[in-house]
Amino acid sequence: MKIKKNIISLSLVSTLAFSAVSQAQQEEKKVYPPEFLEAMGLQSDLENGKKLYRGCIACHGPEGWGTSSGSYPQIAGQLKSVIIKQLADFRAGNRDNPIMRAFSSSRVLGGPQEIADVAGYIANLPMTTNVNTGPRRNNTDGKTLYEEKCGNCHGEKGEGDPIDHGPALHSQHFSYLKRQFDWIRIGKRRNADKKMTKQIRDMGLKEEIDILSHAASLRPPESKIAPPGWSNPDFPSFVRSGRFK
């Protein structure tokens, strides 16, 4: 009888342990909105993407360079897979942003094809390097910390990961990076990678600023950078203001 009880106890412990492992694995498993998976398999119609991008200009600018205040990120040159995922997450309610929820709704983007079209157009826009780089640019500690903690997912040069949909960070406005970093830390950005959330939970302010200053100052490949004085010829009549430069 005692042996039987021991066997039952061991079996229960094993079951609980297996359940805990399964739950942990389930938490780590990434779940994507169905529209994301469909849009990823579609070719982008860049001409239609240009038409759809008209709805993005008011916030991100005709060049897609955002604002140095960090209110709006630079989206030009971002990986297509990342743009598709973020749009699908906004639409599915996995990421909170009332403005983006409206502009990515089915009334604006009819479905996966439109998501793929505008994402392809944005990904092909040349980038500016004239961004807010933060207070600790060219800091050795920032470079070391970035390569140690961020390089695997976001790339050693901030180029991102198109397979795992890790966003490119090079030449992104420091203020935007910091706001998103802080939101991820407190759980406000609900579509954040769970591994990143755990990794940065107890990070100090100095480490955070060092890392993000380094990330913002990383230079994209020359092929992705807009030539001096460039403006988007697709929208010649748009009046540019200082916030988009």
Rosetta blueprint (number, residue, H / E / L):
1 M L
2 K H
3 I H
4 K H
5 K H
6 N H
7 I H
8 I H
9 S H
10 L H
11 S H
12 L H
13 V H
14 S H
15 T H
16 L H
17 A H
18 F H
19 S H
20 A H
21 V H
22 S H
23 Q H
24 A H
25 Q H
26 Q H
27 E H
28 E H
29 K L
30 K L
31 V L
32 Y L
33 P L
34 P H
35 E H
36 F H
37 L H
38 E H
39 A H
40 M H
41 G L
42 L L
43 Q L
44 S L
45 D L
46 L H
47 E H
48 N H
49 G H
50 K H
51 K H
52 L H
53 Y H
54 R L
55 G L
56 C L
57 I H
58 A H
59 C H
60 H H
61 G L
62 P L
63 E L
64 G L
65 W L
66 G L
67 T L
68 S L
69 S L
70 G L
71 S L
72 Y L
73 P L
74 Q L
75 I L
76 A L
77 G L
78 Q L
79 L L
80 K H
81 S H
82 V H
83 I H
84 I H
85 K H
86 Q H
87 L H
88 A H
89 D H
90 F H
91 R H
92 A H
93 G L
94 N L
95 R L
96 D L
97 N L
98 P H
99 I H
100 M H
101 R H
102 A H
103 F H
104 S L
105 S L
106 S L
107 R L
108 V L
109 L L
110 G L
111 G L
112 P H
113 Q H
114 E H
115 I H
116 A H
117 D H
118 V H
119 A H
120 G H
121 Y H
122 I H
123 A H
124 N L
125 L L
126 P L
127 M E
128 T L
129 T L
130 N L
131 V L
132 N L
133 T L
134 G L
135 P L
136 R L
137 R L
138 N L
139 N L
140 T H
141 D H
142 G H
143 K H
144 T H
145 L H
146 Y H
147 E H
148 E H
149 K H
150 C L
151 G H
152 N H
153 C H
154 H H
155 G L
156 E L
157 K L
158 G L
159 E L
160 G L
161 D E
162 P L
163 I L
164 D L
165 H L
166 G E
167 P L
168 A L
169 L L
170 H L
171 S L
172 Q L
173 H L
174 F H
175 S H
176 Y H
177 L H
178 K H
179 R H
180 Q H
181 F H
182 D H
183 W H
184 I H
185 R H
186 I H
187 G L
188 K L
189 R L
190 R L
191 N L
192 A L
193 D L
194 K H
195 K H
196 M H
197 T H
198 K H
199 Q H
200 I H
201 R L
202 D L
203 M L
204 G L
205 L H
206 K H
207 E H
208 E H
209 I H
210 D H
211 I H
212 L H
213 S H
214 H H
215 A H
216 A H
217 S H
218 L L
219 R L
220 P L
221 P L
222 E H
223 S H
224 K H
225 I E
226 A L
227 P L
228 P L
229 G L
230 W L
231 S L
232 N L
233 P L
234 D L
235 F L
236 P L
237 S L
238 F L
239 V L
240 R L
241 S L
242 G H
243 R H
244 F H
245 K L
